[in-house]
Amino acid sequence: MRGHRLRRLRLSCLVLLAVLLASTAGTATARPAPGDAAQPPVLQRDGRWLVDQHGRIVLLHGVNLVWKHEPYVPPDSPEGFTSADADWLAEHGFNGARIGTLWAGVTPDAPGVADENYLDRWDRIVDLLAERRIWLQFDFHQDQWHETYGGGGVPGWAVHRPLPFSLLPPVTAPFPFGYWTPELSTVYDRFWAGKDDLLAGWAAAWRVVAQRWRDQPYSMGYDLLNEPWAGLEWGDCLITGCAGTYSRELQPAFEQALAAVREADPDGLVWFEPQQFAGGQQVPTFFTPVEGEDQLGYSWHNYCPEVFLESQGLPGSDVSKCAEFSDERNRAALEQGERMHAAGLMSEFGATDDIEALAIDTAVADRHFTSWMHWAYKQWNDPTTADQAQGLFHDDADLGSGKPEKLRTLVRTYPQATAGTPLELTFDPGTGDFHYRYQPREAAAPTEIFVSPLHYPGGYDVTVAGGSTTGTAVGNRILVESDGTEPVTVTITGRG
């Protein structure tokens, strides 16, 4: 623990120095931001937006880091996650990470009893990312509950096989079809109902996580439960969105976990996820505001059914139909965020090597100014997936084995932090042409735009209307300041 505190103190000092240097780089007048710029930086909600300690609107292009096998944390090795991985992410413009701090690892032996060794092992990765200014979302990832059912995510003590199913061996099926078995759906219904004190144990684990990382620089809060399964009413969820599931089960459970987080961290973002089918079907969602709470996030997934059909080798799939699907899911997410008073994050999409599908989702996200986390950084022998073509590399142990067309689609020129409000954003992964327009507002640091290292082999030209570049371009990033109150337009094109 002494070493942990020393690392945290060192990192906080480095971050504070970086904040002070960045604050002197621009001439804009500071406005009150959701956080104090003198404190370690965290993301906070301001309306629909995620805002940094300087008052800038942040867009995230990130990746999922979820090691689903025991010990539920990537090893310190080339096939896992090392400082070279953190460097690679920063160099390629990935400024966010959804990290799988699994319930199974946090309190593996008893409710509320932390495994400090597990938390320390994640601390190594957390510190590597934060030192490179990569925003961190802590995720209780689960798929099909537990290894008993061919899934994983919850600790062994949370497995209580209900009667009459426990009289026979458990029935398992490949992901995601295992969800639909009567026993597993009953297990989820018992969880939502608080049977066997499982809700209390889950909330207690979140208290542990919040206690450990409440002061973590570059935190963006806590994603309470990955793709919650509704239980036996799943058929209604597939067709209507199952409004009753939200009011009776999801909302009360998430508010219970939120209250546990708030006992340790009164200000960090807390993210709610909709029932699982909302990620792959055009169904409504029904979260409502939480009284007295203004730091909520809506963590949602975007998996076009046509891509799933293609991954299963089924004939007749048409990925071009995903453009309409993705646009509708982005609009629905914005509406849900507005209703529940939450910022939004597309915390999963992709899980495929289909370049057309990835190009559609990223272009639609640009149009809606949607922050995203691609699934996934590396394949990591994922046991619960419908498509093995997920990672960014052909070989998890070789960062030189990146998939060229996939990277050219996902590594994009984009505004990472804007001293203003986004108005228009486009990027062409074929040519590298970038166009961005925003309305300036007061902030304590200039607009920061990441310039892709993959799209401009002959260099690039930057044109700014209504403002100018400032400072020195460092780490593939340029800084832009406005001339006044009129919109600023930034255009970047390749040479040759």
C-alpha positions as CSV (number, residue, x, y, z in Angstrom):
1,M,0.0,0.0,0.0
2,R,2.9,2.3,0.7
3,G,4.2,1.8,-2.9
4,H,0.7,2.4,-4.2
5,R,0.4,5.8,-2.4
6,L,3.9,6.8,-3.6
7,R,2.9,6.0,-7.2
8,R,-0.3,8.0,-6.8
9,L,1.5,11.0,-5.3
10,R,4.1,11.0,-8.1
11,L,1.4,10.7,-10.8
12,S,-0.7,13.4,-9.2
13,C,2.3,15.8,-9.1
14,L,3.1,15.1,-12.8
15,V,-0.6,15.7,-13.8
16,L,-0.7,18.9,-11.8
17,L,2.5,20.1,-13.6
18,A,0.9,19.2,-16.9
19,V,-2.3,21.1,-16.0
20,L,-0.4,24.2,-15.1
21,L,1.7,24.2,-18.3
22,A,-1.4,23.6,-20.4
23,S,-3.3,26.4,-18.7
24,T,-0.6,28.9,-19.7
25,A,-0.6,27.8,-23.3
26,G,-3.8,29.5,-24.3
27,T,-5.2,33.0,-23.8
28,A,-8.9,32.1,-23.3
29,T,-10.5,33.2,-20.0
30,A,-11.2,30.3,-17.7
31,R,-14.8,29.5,-16.9
32,P,-16.0,27.4,-14.0
33,A,-15.6,23.8,-15.0
34,P,-17.3,20.7,-13.4
35,G,-13.9,20.0,-11.7
36,D,-11.2,22.1,-10.2
37,A,-8.3,22.5,-12.7
38,A,-5.9,22.4,-9.8
39,Q,-7.0,18.8,-8.9
40,P,-6.2,15.6,-10.8
41,P,-8.2,15.7,-14.1
42,V,-11.5,13.8,-14.3
43,L,-14.3,13.8,-16.8
44,Q,-17.6,15.3,-15.7
45,R,-21.0,15.7,-17.3
46,D,-22.1,19.1,-18.6
47,G,-25.5,18.6,-20.3
48,R,-25.0,15.9,-23.1
49,W,-21.2,16.5,-23.1
50,L,-18.2,15.1,-21.3
51,V,-16.1,18.0,-20.0
52,D,-12.5,18.0,-18.8
53,Q,-10.9,20.0,-15.9
54,H,-10.3,22.9,-18.3
55,G,-14.0,23.2,-19.3
56,R,-13.4,21.7,-22.8
57,I,-15.8,19.3,-24.4
58,V,-14.0,15.9,-24.8
59,L,-14.6,13.4,-27.5
60,L,-13.3,9.9,-26.8
61,H,-12.0,7.4,-29.3
62,G,-11.1,4.5,-27.1
63,V,-10.8,0.7,-26.8
64,N,-12.0,-2.0,-24.5
65,L,-9.5,-3.7,-22.3
66,V,-11.3,-6.7,-20.8
67,W,-9.3,-9.9,-19.9
68,K,-12.1,-12.4,-19.3
69,H,-10.1,-15.4,-18.0
70,E,-8.7,-15.8,-14.6
71,P,-7.0,-13.8,-13.1
72,Y,-9.3,-11.3,-14.9
73,V,-6.5,-8.8,-15.6
74,P,-4.0,-8.6,-18.5
75,P,-0.5,-9.9,-17.7
76,D,2.6,-7.8,-17.9
77,S,3.7,-9.4,-21.1
78,P,3.6,-8.6,-24.9
79,E,0.4,-10.6,-25.4
80,G,-1.2,-8.8,-22.4
81,F,-0.6,-5.1,-21.7
82,T,2.7,-3.3,-21.1
83,S,4.0,0.2,-21.3
84,A,4.5,-0.4,-25.1
85,D,0.8,-0.9,-25.4
86,A,0.0,2.3,-23.6
87,D,2.5,4.2,-25.8
88,W,0.9,2.6,-28.9
89,L,-2.6,3.8,-27.9
90,A,-1.5,7.3,-27.2
91,E,0.5,7.5,-30.5
92,H,-2.5,6.4,-32.5
93,G,-5.0,8.8,-30.8
94,F,-6.9,6.4,-28.6
95,N,-7.7,8.7,-25.6
96,G,-10.1,6.4,-23.7
97,A,-10.1,2.8,-22.2
98,R,-13.0,0.8,-20.8
99,I,-11.1,-1.5,-18.4
100,G,-12.6,-4.7,-17.1
101,T,-12.2,-4.6,-13.4
102,L,-14.4,-7.6,-13.0
103,W,-16.6,-8.2,-9.9
104,A,-15.1,-11.7,-9.9
105,G,-11.7,-10.2,-9.3
106,V,-12.6,-7.4,-7.0
107,T,-14.3,-9.5,-4.3
108,P,-13.6,-13.1,-5.2
109,D,-14.0,-14.7,-1.8
110,A,-16.8,-12.9,0.0
111,P,-19.2,-10.0,-0.4
112,G,-17.4,-6.6,0.2
113,V,-14.0,-8.3,0.9
114,A,-11.5,-6.8,-1.6
115,D,-8.7,-8.7,-3.2
116,E,-6.0,-6.0,-2.9
117,N,-3.6,-8.0,-5.1
118,Y,-6.1,-7.9,-7.9
119,L,-6.6,-4.1,-7.5
120,D,-2.8,-3.6,-7.4
121,R,-2.4,-5.6,-10.7
122,W,-4.9,-3.3,-12.4
123,D,-3.2,-0.3,-10.8
124,R,-0.2,-1.0,-13.0
125,I,-2.3,-0.6,-16.1
126,V,-4.3,2.3,-14.8
127,D,-1.2,4.2,-14.1
128,L,0.3,3.5,-17.5
129,L,-2.8,4.8,-19.2
130,A,-3.2,7.9,-16.9
131,E,0.4,8.9,-17.4
132,R,-0.4,9.2,-21.2
133,R,-3.6,11.2,-20.6
134,I,-5.9,8.3,-21.5
135,W,-9.4,8.5,-19.8
136,L,-10.4,5.5,-17.8
137,Q,-13.8,3.9,-17.4
138,F,-14.0,1.1,-14.7
139,D,-16.3,-1.7,-16.0
140,F,-18.0,-4.6,-14.2
141,H,-17.9,-6.7,-17.3
142,Q,-20.1,-9.9,-17.4
143,D,-21.3,-12.2,-20.1
144,Q,-23.7,-15.0,-19.3
145,W,-23.0,-14.5,-15.6
146,H,-20.3,-17.1,-14.7
147,E,-18.2,-19.9,-16.1
148,T,-20.8,-22.3,-14.8
149,Y,-23.0,-21.1,-17.7
150,G,-20.2,-20.7,-20.3
151,G,-19.7,-17.1,-19.4
152,G,-18.0,-15.1,-16.8
153,G,-17.8,-11.9,-14.7
154,V,-19.3,-12.7,-11.3
155,P,-17.5,-14.4,-8.4
156,G,-18.1,-18.0,-7.5
157,W,-19.9,-17.2,-4.3
158,A,-22.5,-15.4,-6.4
159,V,-23.5,-18.6,-8.2
160,H,-26.7,-20.0,-6.6
161,R,-28.3,-22.5,-9.0
162,P,-32.0,-22.4,-8.5
163,L,-34.4,-25.4,-8.2
164,P,-35.4,-27.4,-10.1
165,F,-32.5,-26.7,-12.4
166,S,-29.9,-27.5,-9.8
167,L,-31.1,-31.1,-9.7
168,L,-29.3,-31.6,-13.1
169,P,-26.0,-30.4,-14.6
170,P,-26.2,-26.9,-15.9
171,V,-27.2,-26.4,-19.6
172,T,-24.7,-24.2,-21.5
173,A,-24.8,-22.8,-25.0
174,P,-22.4,-20.7,-27.0
175,F,-22.5,-16.9,-26.4
176,P,-25.0,-15.2,-26.7
177,F,-27.5,-18.0,-26.9
178,G,-26.8,-19.2,-23.4
179,Y,-28.7,-16.2,-22.1
180,W,-31.9,-17.6,-23.4
181,T,-31.8,-20.8,-21.3
182,P,-34.5,-20.9,-18.6
183,E,-32.0,-21.5,-15.8
184,L,-29.8,-18.5,-16.6
185,S,-32.7,-16.2,-17.1
186,T,-34.0,-17.3,-13.7
187,V,-30.6,-16.5,-12.2
188,Y,-30.8,-13.0,-13.5
189,D,-34.3,-12.5,-12.2
190,R,-33.2,-13.6,-8.8
191,F,-30.3,-11.2,-8.9
192,W,-32.6,-8.2,-9.8
193,A,-34.9,-9.3,-7.0
194,G,-32.1,-9.2,-4.4
195,K,-32.2,-12.9,-3.6
196,D,-29.2,-14.4,-1.7
197,D,-28.1,-10.8,-1.0
198,L,-26.5,-10.7,-4.4
199,L,-27.5,-7.1,-5.2
200,A,-26.0,-6.0,-1.9
201,G,-22.8,-7.9,-2.7
202,W,-22.5,-6.3,-6.1
203,A,-23.1,-2.9,-4.7
204,A,-20.5,-3.5,-2.0
205,A,-17.9,-4.5,-4.7
206,W,-18.6,-1.1,-6.4
207,R,-17.9,0.6,-3.1
208,V,-14.5,-1.1,-3.1
209,V,-13.8,0.0,-6.6
210,A,-14.8,3.6,-5.9
211,Q,-12.8,3.7,-2.7
212,R,-9.7,2.5,-4.6
213,W,-9.9,4.8,-7.6
214,R,-12.0,7.8,-6.4
215,D,-8.9,10.1,-6.7
216,Q,-7.6,8.5,-9.9
217,P,-6.3,11.0,-12.4
218,Y,-8.0,10.7,-15.8
219,S,-11.0,8.8,-14.4
220,M,-14.3,8.9,-16.2
221,G,-16.2,6.9,-13.7
222,Y,-17.9,3.6,-13.2
223,D,-19.8,1.4,-15.7
224,L,-22.1,-0.6,-13.4
225,L,-22.9,-3.7,-15.4
226,N,-22.1,-4.8,-18.9
227,E,-25.1,-5.7,-21.0
228,P,-27.6,-6.5,-18.2
229,W,-29.8,-9.5,-19.1
230,A,-33.5,-8.9,-18.1
231,G,-34.3,-12.5,-17.3
232,L,-37.4,-14.5,-18.3
233,E,-39.1,-11.5,-19.8
234,W,-36.4,-11.3,-22.5
235,G,-38.9,-11.9,-25.3
236,D,-40.7,-8.7,-24.4
237,C,-37.4,-6.9,-24.3
238,L,-36.6,-8.1,-27.8
239,I,-39.9,-6.7,-29.1
240,T,-41.0,-3.7,-27.0
241,G,-37.9,-2.8,-25.0
242,C,-39.6,-4.1,-21.8
243,A,-40.4,-0.8,-19.9
244,G,-41.4,-2.7,-16.8
245,T,-37.9,-4.3,-16.6
246,Y,-36.4,-0.8,-16.2
247,S,-38.8,0.4,-13.5
248,R,-38.9,-2.9,-11.5
249,E,-35.4,-4.2,-11.9
250,L,-32.7,-2.2,-13.7
251,Q,-33.3,1.3,-12.4
252,P,-33.7,0.3,-8.7
253,A,-30.6,-2.0,-8.9
254,F,-28.5,0.7,-10.5
255,E,-29.6,3.3,-8.0
256,Q,-28.5,0.9,-5.2
257,A,-25.0,0.5,-6.8
258,L,-24.9,4.3,-7.4
259,A,-25.6,4.9,-3.7
260,A,-22.7,2.5,-2.8
261,V,-20.4,4.4,-5.1
262,R,-21.4,7.7,-3.7
263,E,-20.4,6.5,-0.2
264,A,-16.8,6.5,-1.4
265,D,-16.9,8.9,-4.4
266,P,-19.4,11.7,-4.3
267,D,-18.6,13.2,-7.7
268,G,-17.4,10.6,-10.1
269,L,-19.5,9.7,-13.2
270,V,-21.7,6.6,-12.8
271,W,-22.8,4.9,-16.0
272,F,-26.1,3.0,-16.5
273,E,-26.4,0.4,-19.3
274,P,-29.7,-0.7,-20.9
275,Q,-30.9,-4.3,-21.2
276,Q,-28.8,-6.3,-23.6
277,F,-31.1,-6.3,-26.7
278,A,-30.9,-2.5,-26.9
279,G,-27.5,-2.9,-28.4
280,G,-28.6,-5.0,-31.3
281,Q,-32.3,-4.1,-31.9
282,Q,-34.2,-0.9,-32.5
283,V,-36.0,-0.9,-29.2
284,P,-36.6,1.9,-26.8
285,T,-35.0,2.3,-23.4
286,F,-36.6,3.6,-20.2
287,F,-34.1,5.0,-17.7
288,T,-35.3,8.0,-15.7
289,P,-33.4,10.7,-13.8
290,V,-32.1,10.0,-10.3
291,E,-33.2,12.7,-7.8
292,G,-30.3,14.9,-6.7
293,E,-27.9,13.3,-9.2
294,D,-26.3,15.2,-12.0
295,Q,-23.2,13.0,-12.8
296,L,-24.8,10.1,-14.7
297,G,-23.7,8.5,-17.9
298,Y,-25.5,6.4,-20.4
299,S,-23.3,3.6,-21.6
300,W,-24.7,2.0,-24.7
301,H,-23.7,-0.5,-27.4
302,N,-24.1,-0.6,-31.1
303,Y,-24.1,-4.0,-32.8
304,C,-25.9,-4.0,-36.2
305,P,-27.8,-7.3,-36.7
306,E,-26.5,-7.6,-40.3
307,V,-22.9,-7.8,-39.0
308,F,-23.9,-10.5,-36.5
309,L,-25.6,-12.5,-39.3
310,E,-22.4,-12.1,-41.4
311,S,-20.2,-13.3,-38.5
312,Q,-22.3,-16.4,-38.2
313,G,-21.9,-17.2,-41.9
314,L,-25.6,-16.8,-42.6
315,P,-26.6,-15.9,-46.2
316,G,-28.4,-12.8,-47.1
317,S,-26.8,-10.3,-44.8
318,D,-26.3,-6.7,-46.1
319,V,-24.0,-4.6,-44.0
320,S,-25.0,-1.5,-46.0
321,K,-28.3,-1.6,-44.0
322,C,-26.2,-0.7,-40.9
323,A,-26.1,2.9,-41.8
324,E,-29.7,3.4,-41.0
325,F,-29.4,1.2,-37.9
326,S,-26.4,3.0,-36.5
327,D,-28.0,6.4,-37.1
328,E,-31.1,5.4,-35.3
329,R,-29.2,3.9,-32.3
330,N,-27.2,7.2,-32.0
331,R,-30.3,9.3,-32.0
332,A,-32.0,7.0,-29.5
333,A,-29.0,7.2,-27.2
334,L,-29.0,11.0,-27.3
335,E,-32.7,11.0,-26.5
336,Q,-32.3,8.6,-23.6
337,G,-29.4,10.6,-22.2
338,E,-31.5,13.7,-22.3
339,R,-34.4,12.0,-20.6
340,M,-32.3,10.7,-17.7
341,H,-30.0,13.7,-17.6
342,A,-26.8,11.8,-18.6
343,A,-23.9,12.1,-20.9
344,G,-23.6,9.4,-23.5
345,L,-20.9,7.0,-24.5
346,M,-21.0,4.2,-27.2
347,S,-18.9,2.0,-25.0
348,E,-19.0,-1.0,-27.4
349,F,-19.2,-1.3,-31.2
350,G,-17.2,-3.1,-33.9
351,A,-16.2,-6.7,-32.8
352,T,-15.6,-7.3,-36.4
353,D,-13.0,-6.9,-39.2
354,D,-15.7,-5.8,-41.6
355,I,-14.3,-2.5,-42.8
356,E,-17.6,-1.3,-44.3
357,A,-19.4,-1.8,-40.9
358,L,-16.6,0.0,-39.0
359,A,-16.6,2.9,-41.5
360,I,-20.4,3.3,-41.1
361,D,-20.3,3.3,-37.3
362,T,-17.4,5.8,-37.0
363,A,-18.8,8.2,-39.6
364,V,-22.2,8.2,-37.9
365,A,-20.5,8.8,-34.6
366,D,-18.7,11.8,-36.1
367,R,-22.0,13.2,-37.3
368,H,-23.6,12.9,-33.8
369,F,-20.3,13.8,-31.9
370,T,-20.5,10.5,-30.2
371,S,-17.7,9.3,-28.0
372,W,-16.8,5.6,-28.5
373,M,-14.9,2.6,-27.3
374,H,-14.1,0.0,-29.9
375,W,-14.4,-3.7,-29.0
376,A,-11.7,-4.6,-28.6
377,Y,-8.0,-3.7,-28.4
378,K,-6.8,-7.3,-28.5
379,Q,-8.5,-10.6,-29.1
380,W,-7.3,-12.0,-25.8
381,N,-8.9,-15.4,-26.6
382,D,-12.3,-14.0,-25.8
383,P,-14.5,-16.9,-24.6
384,T,-17.9,-15.0,-25.0
385,T,-18.0,-13.6,-28.5
386,A,-19.9,-14.1,-31.7
387,D,-16.9,-13.1,-33.9
388,Q,-13.3,-13.9,-33.3
389,A,-12.2,-11.1,-35.6
390,Q,-12.2,-8.4,-33.0
391,G,-8.8,-7.1,-32.0
392,L,-6.6,-4.5,-33.8
393,F,-3.7,-7.0,-34.4
394,H,-3.2,-10.3,-36.1
395,D,-1.0,-11.3,-33.2
396,D,-1.7,-10.0,-29.7
397,A,2.0,-10.2,-28.8
398,D,3.2,-8.2,-31.8
399,L,2.3,-4.5,-32.0
400,G,3.7,-4.5,-35.6
401,S,1.0,-6.9,-36.7
402,G,-1.8,-4.3,-36.8
403,K,-4.6,-4.8,-39.4
404,P,-3.9,-2.0,-41.9
405,E,-7.4,-1.2,-43.2
406,K,-9.0,-1.6,-39.8
407,L,-6.5,0.8,-38.3
408,R,-6.9,3.2,-41.1
409,T,-10.7,3.3,-40.3
410,L,-10.4,3.6,-36.5
411,V,-7.3,5.8,-36.2
412,R,-8.8,9.1,-37.2
413,T,-8.1,12.8,-37.2
414,Y,-10.6,14.2,-34.6
415,P,-11.0,16.9,-31.9
416,Q,-10.0,15.3,-28.6
417,A,-10.9,18.5,-26.6
418,T,-12.8,21.5,-27.8
419,A,-12.8,25.0,-26.2
420,G,-16.3,25.3,-27.5
421,T,-19.4,23.4,-28.7
422,P,-19.1,21.1,-31.7
423,L,-21.2,22.0,-34.8
424,E,-19.9,19.9,-37.6
425,L,-17.4,17.0,-37.9
426,T,-16.3,14.9,-40.9
427,F,-13.3,12.7,-41.6
428,D,-12.6,10.7,-44.7
429,P,-10.5,7.6,-43.9
430,G,-9.7,7.1,-47.5
431,T,-8.1,10.6,-48.1
432,G,-7.5,11.9,-44.6
433,D,-9.6,15.0,-45.3
434,F,-10.8,16.5,-42.0
435,H,-13.4,19.2,-41.5
436,Y,-14.4,20.6,-38.1
437,R,-16.5,23.5,-37.0
438,Y,-17.3,24.6,-33.5
439,Q,-18.7,27.5,-31.6
440,P,-16.1,28.9,-29.1
441,R,-16.8,29.2,-25.4
442,E,-14.6,30.1,-22.5
443,A,-12.2,27.4,-21.4
444,A,-8.8,27.3,-19.6
445,A,-7.0,25.6,-22.5
446,P,-7.1,25.7,-26.3
447,T,-8.8,23.2,-28.6
448,E,-6.7,20.1,-29.1
449,I,-7.0,18.1,-32.4
450,F,-5.3,14.7,-32.9
451,V,-3.9,14.3,-36.4
452,S,-3.7,10.7,-37.6
453,P,-0.2,9.4,-38.2
454,L,-1.5,6.9,-40.8
455,H,-3.2,9.2,-43.4
456,Y,-0.6,11.9,-44.4
457,P,2.6,10.2,-45.6
458,G,3.6,13.4,-47.5
459,G,2.6,15.8,-44.6
460,Y,-0.6,17.8,-44.2
461,D,-1.9,21.4,-44.4
462,V,-4.0,23.0,-41.7
463,T,-6.4,25.8,-42.5
464,V,-8.2,27.7,-39.7
465,A,-11.0,30.2,-40.2
466,G,-12.1,32.2,-37.2
467,G,-9.0,31.3,-35.2
468,S,-5.4,30.1,-35.5
469,T,-3.0,27.3,-34.5
470,T,-1.0,28.0,-31.4
471,G,2.0,26.5,-29.7
472,T,4.0,23.5,-31.0
473,A,2.4,20.4,-32.5
474,V,3.4,17.5,-30.1
475,G,2.4,13.9,-30.2
476,N,0.4,14.2,-33.4
477,R,-1.7,16.9,-31.8
478,I,-2.3,20.5,-32.8
479,L,-3.7,23.4,-30.7
480,V,-6.3,25.9,-32.0
481,E,-7.5,29.2,-30.5
482,S,-10.4,31.3,-31.6
483,D,-10.2,34.9,-32.7
484,G,-13.4,35.8,-31.0
485,T,-17.0,34.6,-30.7
486,E,-17.7,33.6,-34.3
487,P,-17.5,29.8,-35.2
488,V,-14.1,28.3,-35.8
489,T,-13.5,26.0,-38.8
490,V,-10.5,23.7,-39.0
491,T,-9.6,21.9,-42.2
492,I,-6.8,19.4,-42.6
493,T,-5.8,17.9,-45.9
494,G,-2.9,15.7,-47.0
495,R,-0.2,16.9,-49.4
496,G,0.4,15.1,-52.7
